[in-house]
Amino acid sequence: MQMSDIPFGTTDWSQIEPTVHKGDTGHSTWRTRHFGPIRVRMVEHSSGYLADHWCEKGHILLCLEGEMTTELADGRVFVLKPGMSYQVADSAEPHRSSTTLGAKLFIVD
């Protein structure tokens, strides 16, 4: 990833307007910033959240709070707890997320 034309700055995530995205169950609240082609998000999944789609977008994702399960289309399942992360390339491995307890994530894509 080449990052260019991004001056130094800070983000107070509590000041970023949230958007709510419904899942098959539960919902996800995103606070999003864009830096050229790079999207950076603070995401909170509600308890009982299940994504409504298989995602093919690449991400670098860090679990900050709670616990999140990521299922790959090939059947593999990974559980992320605080301090754990995953990375996946665009169009590499379809994945979807769910959480029983809720989770707070920091995502770059």
Beta strands, then each sheet from edge to edge (+ up, - down):
strand 1: 19-22
strand 2: 27-35
strand 3: 38-45
strand 4: 49-50
strand 5: 59-66
strand 6: 68-72
strand 7: 77-80
strand 8: 85-88
strand 9: 95-99
strand 10: 103-108
sheet 1: 1+ 2- 3+ 10- 5+ 8-
sheet 2: 4+ 9- 6+ 7-
end
